[in-house]
Amino acid sequence: MTFVTSDSPIAAGYPKKRARTRRQLMNAGMTVLAQKGPDGATVGEIAREARVATGTFYNHFPSINDLVEAVTNELTTGVQIGRETLDQIENDPAVRVLVGTGQLLDLAQDDPESARAFVSLLATVPHFRDRVRSIIGGAIADGVTAGRFAERDVDFTVDALLGSVVQWMRTTLSDEANEQGARSDQFRIALSIVGVPARAHGPLLRRVV
């Protein structure tokens, strides 16, 4: 019989293996949740997608709801970090809106599974949607306070902007062409939604496109 001590090479590998398995389950969860949503996903499907035993799922997540919480936390953290980073390096709220919009569009191009999960969970998990709306709402409120955006109802503006960006993400995920010109048009629409005058669009686009 072999005993594994805390300082043995085998024990040292356990945390890494556990982290890899959790990552596999998270990635598989994003795939299944994007396809079926939280109500349609099953532990068995996620375990099969991750290529692990069903029991392994429960070693990491007590339930589907716990996996959903972990996935939404990760996706929300990405949005929050993006906004906090922008706040530190960019003073113009209009540029921050463009860069944040671009980050979500890039997610659809560079990490389709995460983007599909983002879009699906936004529609099916109210607390995730509320958190994302709160982050975007804070950015828009900052722009209104700074006099950069039109004084409109913030909730209405959030819904209009987020709805547009999600539709653009769906277009990218459906493999429809997304030329550079289309990105510029999307940015102009985003600026119009938050109330930046058309005459200011050109200089702003030159900073981010």
N, C-alpha and C positions, 0 to 999 in steps of 0.2 A: 504494500500500500504506500502511495506517495502522499505526503502531507505538503500542502502549499502554504508557505509562510508569507507574511506581509512583504518581506524584502526579497522574495524569490523572483526570478525573471518572469515566471508564469503569472504570478500575482500582479506584477507590474504591467503586464499586458492586458489584464482584465478591464481596467477603466477605458482603455483605447478601444477594445473590442466592443464594450458596451456602448460607447459613444458612436461607433460606426453603425452598430445595429439600430440605435435610436435614430440616427440620420437616415438609414434605409427606410425605417418605418415612417418617418416624417415625409420623406420624398414620395413614398408609396401612398401615404395618406393624402398628400396634395393631389396626386393623380386621381385617386378614387373619389375624393371629395369634389374635385372639379367636374367629374363625370356624373356623379349621382347625388351630390349634396350630403349634408350631415344625416338627413333622415333616411337616405337610401343606401348609405355606405354600411358595410358590415366588417367585423373584425376579420373574418375569414378572407374576404376579398383583399383587404389591406395586407394581411400576412402573406397571401399568395403573391401579390404585387411586389412585396419586399423580399420574397423568397426565403421566408422564415416560417417556423412552426407557429400555429395559432397561439400556443401557450407563451411563446416569446413576446408576443404583443403585450400580454398582461404583465410581463416582467417590467415593462416600461410605462405602460398606460393602463390605469384601472378600467377605463371605459373609452368608447368612441368619443364621448364628450370631452374627456381629458386630452385626447389627441387633437380634437378640434380647437381646444383652448390653446394648446401648444403651437399649432399651426398659425392661428390668428395672432397670437402674441408675436411670433416671429415676423409675420407680414406687417403687423402694425409697427413693430420696432424699426423695420426698414424704412417705413414712411416717416416715422418720428425722427430717426437719426438723420435722414435726408433733410428734413426741415431745420433741425437744430444746426446742422453743418452749414446750410445755406444762410441761416441767420447770422452765423459768425463771420462768413466771408463775403456776404453781399448785402449792401444797404438798401438796394432798390427792391421794394416788394414786387414790382412788375417782373423783374428779372427772376426773382425767386419763384413766382408762379410759373414762368416759362420753363425754368430748370426742373421744377418739381413735376410739371406735366411731361417733360421730356424723359424724366427718370421712369415714370410709369409706362410710357410708350416703349422705352428701351427694354423694360422688363418683359414686355410682350414679345419683343424680338429676340432677346438674349436668353431668357429663361421661361419658355412657354408654359411649362407645368406650374411654376409658381404664379405666373400671370393668370392662368386658367383658374387656379385655386382662389386667387385674389378676387376675380370677377364673380365666381360662383358663391364664395362665402360672403361677399359684400351683399349679395341678394338674399342670402338664406340665414345669416347669423346677425340678428339685430344689434347685439352689443359690439360686434366687430365693425358694422356699418357706422354705428354711433361714434366709435373711437376715431375712425378715419375721417368722418365728417367734422369731428371736433378739431382735429389737427389742421385740416384744410380751412375750416372756419376761423381758426386763430390767425392763419396767414392772411386771409382776406380782411379780417378785422384790423390787422396791423396796417394793411394798405389803405383802408378807409381812414384810419386815424392819421396816417401820414399825408392824407390828401392826394394819394396816388390813384386811388380807385374811386369810382362814383359811389355816392352814399345811397346804397340800395339795401334791401333786406338781406342780411348775411346768409340766413338759411336758404333763401331762394337762390342766391348766387352760388352757394356751395352745391346745391342740387343740380343747377344748370352746368356748372363746371365739371363736377364729378360724373354726371350723366354723359356729358360729351366725351370725356377722357375714356370712360369705360367702353363707350361705343367704338372709339378709335382703337382701343386695345382689342376688342372683338374682331374688328376688321383685320388687324394685323394677324391675329390668331387664326383667322380663316384663310390665311395665305394670300389675301388680296394684296396687290401691289401697294407699297407705301413709299412713293418716291420722295426725294428731298423737297420737291415743290409742295407735296401734300403736307409734309411736316410744317412747312412755313405757313400754309393755309390753316392748319390746325392751331398753330401758335397765335395767328391773327384772331381766330375765333375765340381762343381762350382769353386774350387780352380784351376783346370786345365784351365778353361775358362779365369780366370784373370791372368794366367801365373805363378802360384806358382809351383815350381819344385815338382815332385812326391815324392822325398825323404823327403820333408818337410810335406807331408800330414799327416802321422801318428801322429807326435807330436801335430799338430794342432787339429786333430780330438779328441785326448785324452783330450783336453782342453774344448771341447764343447759337445761331445756325452756322 
